[in-house]
């Protein structure tokens, strides 16, 4: 029996005080894409070469999702997807088995208006899903705005361990002191961590020769065990962390607001080194 779904194009808009190039990068770079699409489902990701007329898979951690085609692409201006059908366990399903989505479109348009970039998203979805998308899309675009307007950097890794172990080793001070260093000549002799919204953490980071030390401190803004953490460092800079089980690994996506005292490359290298050290510690213990 053929089921007919009532489809309607919905429009979501937001103004962003950032160059079009930065907004585009936030939308489609792997790490930031995973951050803003976490408003729909933590661990959402995409597989594509991001070229016009190419196939793209929009997936969740379970390998289920949607396959589509990039039908329009004007860098820093427009991206349009035509949805074709569903993906189950990483396998494309026949289009006739996905009547709710086959042939629908989703478009992203960037336009300069009065010195800002207006990001407009037009998306077709069944009327019965209106409540879900009307709640999730504004949250997603608010993340795009946040990441575009400020100087955020993303680092990532994939850990060969189960989620329980990864989460425990990330939050437990007895483990934090063993992995929270960017180089062999630094260490974390002391750590406290209270993982709940509004609670505080503090990691003492010090040179092993005693020449320098500081406390890395912050307050949790969001805590979803086994999914995501966000916190504000003393001074207000924010950090967003995702934990997603993808392809038999736990992918960690850490996005932090850069400070203005050190080069961005140095900051990215330092945070990535700590994340790499975490991966090594978890996998070897």
N, C-alpha and C positions, 0 to 999 in steps of 0.2 A: 504494500500500500504506500503510495506517495504522500508524504506529509508536507503541507505547505506552511511555511513560516512567514509571519509578517515581519518584514525588514524595514528599517528606517535609518536614514543617515543622520548621525548625531554630530554636533560640532562642539569642540572644546578649544578654548583660546586662553593664552596667557601672554603678558608683556614681560620681556626680559631685557635688563640693562646689561647687554653684552654684545660683542660682535657676532654676526651671523656664523662666522667660522667656529667660534667657541661653542655656540648652541648646537651646531651640526656635529661637532666632535663629541659633545656630551650625549647627544641622541644615539650615536651609532658606534662609538668606540666600545670595545667589549666590556671593560670594567664598569664604565658609567652607565652603559645600557643595562647591565645587570642590576645596578643600583636603582635606577628609576622604575624599571619594570618589576622590582620587588613589591611595588604597591599593588600589583595584581597577584603575584605569587613569588615568594622567595625562591630564588634559584632559576627564575626564567632566564633563558638565553637564546641566542640565534646562531644558526650556522649558514653562512653564505660567503661568496666572494665579493658581495656588495657591488655588483656591476649591473647595469641595465640589462633587462631580459633574463637575468639569472634566477635560478630557483633559490628560495630561502626557506629554512625550517625554523619555526618559532616553537621552542620546546620548554617543557618543565623538567625538573630533575628525574621524573619517571620515564622520560623519553617519549611522552605523549605531547601532542600539540597540533600544529597546523602547518601545511606546506602552501607556499604562495609563490608568486612571480613578481619581480621588481619591474613594473611596467613603465615607470617614469623615474628619471633620476637627473636632477640638475644640482650639482654639488653646491651646498650652502643655500639652496633655494627650495628644493622640492624632492620628496621621496614618496612614491605611490606604490602600494602593494595590491595585487589582485589575489585574493585568497582562493585556493583551488580545492582543498579538502583537508581531511584530518590525518595526523600521524599517530600511530599507535606502536609503542615499543620501537621507535625510530624508523618504522616502516610506513611509507605513504599508502593510504587506503584509497580505493576507487572513489572518484568524485561523486558518483551517484549515491554513495553511502554517507555523504556529508552534505545533505541538502540545506542545512542551516547556514553554511558558510560559502559553499561553492559559488564563485562568481562575484562575491562581495568585494568591496574595496576599502582601503585604509590609506589616507593620505596625510602627509606632514608638509606644511608650507611655512617658509620663513620669509617675512616681509618687514622691511624697515618702515616704521611709522613714528614720526616725531622723535627721532633719535634713539628709539628702542626697536628691538626685534619682536614682532608679533608672531608667536608660534600658534598656528591653527592646525587642529587635527580633526579631520572628518572621517568617521568610521561607521560602517554598516554593522548592525548587530540585531538579533531578534528582540522583539519588544519585551519578551519575558526575561531578558537579561539586562534591561534598562537600569534597574536599581543598582545592580552590581557595578556596571561600567560608569554610571553617573556618580558613584561614590569613589571608584578607584582612579578614574582618569584625572580628576583635579589633583588628587594626591600625587600621582605620577608626574604631572606637569610641574607641580610645586617643587619636586626634587630636581627636575631638569633646571628650573630657574635657580635654585640654590647652588647647584654644582656649576652652572654657567656664570653666575654673577661673581663668584668668589674663586680664589686660586686653589682649586682642589687637585690633588694628585692621587692616582690609584696604583696600588701594588697588588699582586695576586700570586697565589700558589695553589697546588693541588696535593693533598696529603693522602698517602696510602694508609689509611686507618679508618676505623668506624667512627660514626658521629659522636658517640658517647665519650670515647677516648679523646677525640679532638677537642670537644667542648670542655671536658674536665681539665686537660692540660693547658687550655687557654686561660681559664679563670682561677685555677687553684694556685695560691702563692707558692706552695712547695714545688710546683713545676715552673712557675713564672721565673723564679730566681735562676733556673737552669737554662733558659732559652732567650731571655730578654736582653740580648746584647748584639750590637752590629759588627763587632770585631773582637778578636781574641784578647786584646789588651783592655777591654772593658768588661764589667760584670754587673749583676744586680744583687747586692748583698742582702737586701731586705725588700719585701713586698707585702702590702695589705690590699685586699680586694673584697668589697661588699657588693655583690652583683644584684642590684635591684634599682629601680627607677628612683632617682634622688640621692642614692648612696654614693660614697666616695671611694676612690682607689688611690694608692700611692706606691710607686716603684722608685726605690733609690738606685740610681744608675751612677757608676763610679769607675774611674780609671783604676786598674789594678795596682798601679804604682803609687796611688794615693794623691796624685797631682790635681785631680779634679773630680767633682761629683755634683749631682743635682737630683731633685725629686721630680719625677714625671707624675703629675697628679691630674685628676679630673673627676667629673660627676656624671653618672649615667642618666641619659635622657630616655632611652628605650632599651628594654631587655625582653627578647623572645628566645627562650632557651632552644638551642640547636638550630636557630635560624638567623638571628641578627642581634647586634649590639650597636648602640650609638651613645656617644658621650661628648661632653664639652671639656676640653683641657682648660686648666686654670688660665684665665685670660680670654676665654670665649671661643677659641677655635674648636671646630667640630670634627668628629671622626665617625664614619659609618662602616660597619663590618658585617659582611654576609657570610653564612656558612651553608653550603648547598651540596647534597650528595649527587654527583654527576659522574656517570660512566665509571662507577666503582670506586671513586675517590671523593674526598671532601674538598670542594673548591672554596677557598677563602678569598674574598674580595674586600680589600681594605682601602677606603677612600678618606684621605685626610686633608684638612685645610692647611695650606702651606704657611709658614711664617716668613717674615721679610728680612731676616738677618743673614740667611745663608742661600747660596744658589739652589734653584729648584732641582737641578740634577743631583746635587749633594744630598738633599733631603730625600728624594726618591730612592737613591742608592742606599741610604741609611735605613729607611723603613723596609725596603725590600730585603736587605741583609738580615734584619731581625726576623722577618717572615720566613726567609729561607732557613734561618737557624731554628725556628719553631718546627718547620717541616722535618728537618734532620733529627731534632730531639724526639719528636713524636714517633717517627719511624724506627728509631734505634733504641727505644726504651719500652 
